[in-house]
Amino acid sequence: MSINDNKTKTICLVTFMHFFITLSASNIFNIEASTHLPRNGDIVERIMLEPFDLLDTSSENENFWDFSSLLLGEYCKPVCFRWAGDTTLFELENKETRLYRFCNDTLSLIGQRAPGKAIKYELPETLSIFPIGEASDYNGHFYGEGTIDGNYYIMQSGISKTIAVARGSMITPDADSLRNVLLISYMRNGVTHISSDLSEAFAVNNDSSALNVERINHNMLNDSISHGVETLRWYAQGLRYPVIELSRLITFYYGIPVDSVVVASYYPPINQKYDLTEDPINDSLFIADQNEPFIIPSWRDNTIFHLNQSFNGFTLNGNSCHVSPTLVSDFVTVTYEVNNREDIKINVYSTNGTMYLTNNIISVSGRGNIQLNLSTLPYGMYLIATRIGDDIFSHKIMKK
């Protein structure tokens, strides 16, 4: 089935996504500190997801992620970020506080505190480096000392790696579609020593090699028990925080995994736009991304409708369509250009498939525009599907 067949409105997902990725390939997406670093006072309400298998991140062809079948949990996982000074960041989650330092475009973990636990990293663990683009990576090491319950002493050391795996598109658990998504993989491996004897726990500290990378690697190779964390984060351009986050915590005994815990969370795009403070930089990136046609899921037969392959904004039939603005208060304008006399049908859908509005125009030719009044719709994400003859255009808007 060819995407050039003007009479065909459904195609297989793989073929569609090949066109979909090609359409947006010129829009390079990097993780930048100016757009993706936490802001003072941000409160992130992440929804817990049903855990799912970690995806194979070794494939260079992993360009599409469909999360529409994931089940949403019954509770949120709140996280609060606050800046202290120009370079220090506090992250509060449940009863744990993590302390970060942002310096030279690098975000590093320098301390952790929870009931009965306090760790200060003498060699900070590098979590992120900005910018990080597709196929780029960064390696880090960490060494930390702390206490547990005031009676036990803890020492942790290990290595971490952050890598941008692939760029593609996704369908969210809310059936929302996002293009220009960057998958970031963060891997951490380390060893932990706990002792009630201060001199025993930190005897190695008398040697300056404790903060040496070779010493950390030696600890990793010779300790019988180690732990690992693999976290995948899906960032979408125009949104500050990862939309999907998945972590697996693994305990190893002589290199063999003996225990594993998987947790997943979801931060819906609509929440990122309405729960956070106004963000002009991300808003402009979001608008630019939404100006191109989007996926239209068909909730009746689970197929995907698509825009016929176009050049310079026009389909092979010579038709074009544009919707503005992307961030809507009351009215939205559908601007069209019709090559031959055609009927135009416009439907407005929520991302779960409910149709809220329909508008039909009979026998239209040339250029024109249609204004839709969306003032009575609740705030949220919507898809505007415009059919011009045999062509279907889709645009996503956000109702404020």
C-alpha positions, 0 to 999 in steps of 0.5 A: 500500500503506497502513501502516494495512493490518493484514494487510500486513507489508511496505511500500516503504522510502519509505513506511516511512521517512515513518512512521519519521521522524514517530515520532521527530520530537519527539526533537530532536538537537543536537551538544553539547560534553558528549556529542560532544567527544573525551575524554582518552585516547580511542582511536578505531579507525575502519574504512576504507570503500570510498569512495562518492559524496558525497551531495547535501546540498542536499535538504531531504528527505534523511532516510534513508541506507542504507550496508548495501551499503558494503564494509569495508576491511581495516585500521583508522585509529587516532586518539588524543585527549588533553587538555592542560590545560582547553582544549587537545586533541591529536589523533594520527593516524598520524604527524600531530598536530593541536592544538585549542583548546576555548573558548566552546563552539567547537572550533578548529584552532590547529596541525598537526605532521607529519614535515617540516611544522609550521603554527601558525594565527594565526587559528584555524580553527573546526571545530565550534561547540556546540550545533549543531542541524538547519539551523544553521551557522557560518562561520570563517576561518584563517591559518597559518604554518609550516615544511616540512623546516626549509628551506621556509616555508608559509603557508595561509589560507582559509575554513571552514563547518560546517552541520547539513544534515538529521536522519534515520535510517540503516542501517550497513554492519553492517546496524545501524539507527540513528534520530535521526541528524544529518548535519553538513557541514564545508567548507574552502577555502584557498590555500597558498604555499610558498617557500624565502625567508623574507622572500618567504614572509612579507613580507605579515606586515609588514602587519596586514591579513594577519590580516584577513578581507578579506585572506583573501578576497582571497587566495582570489579571486586565487590560481591554485591553491586546495584544498578539503575537504568532509567529511560526518559522520553523528552518532547520538544516544547515540554520542560520535563520528560513525558514518560520515565521508566526505571529498573533497579537491579541488585547483582550478586557476583554479576548475576541479577538477583532482584529487580524493581521496575517503576514508571511514571507519566507527566501528561503534556497538558499538565506541563502546559497548565501546572507550570509557570509560563514558559515563553521559550518552550511555548514557542518550540511547542507551537512550531512543532504543532504547526505540522500535521499530526497523527489522527488515530481512528478509534473505530478500527485502530488504523492511522489516517495520514496527510497525503505526501506533500511538497512545500505544504501542498499535497499531491492533489494540490491542496493545503491546510493550516490551523492557528493559533496552536495555543487557543483561548476562544477562536481558531482559524483553519486556513485552506487552499483547494486546487479543484472544487472540493467539499471541506469537512472539519471535525474537532476531537479530544485526544480520547476520540470524542468529537466535539464539533463538526463543520461542513462546507460544500463545493469550495475552490481557491483560498479561504479560511474558516473560524471555529468558536471553541470558547465553550470547550473545556481546557485540554488537547484537541485534534482538528481533522480537516478533510479536503476531497481525498486529503486529510489534514490533522493539527493539534491545538491546546485550549487554554 
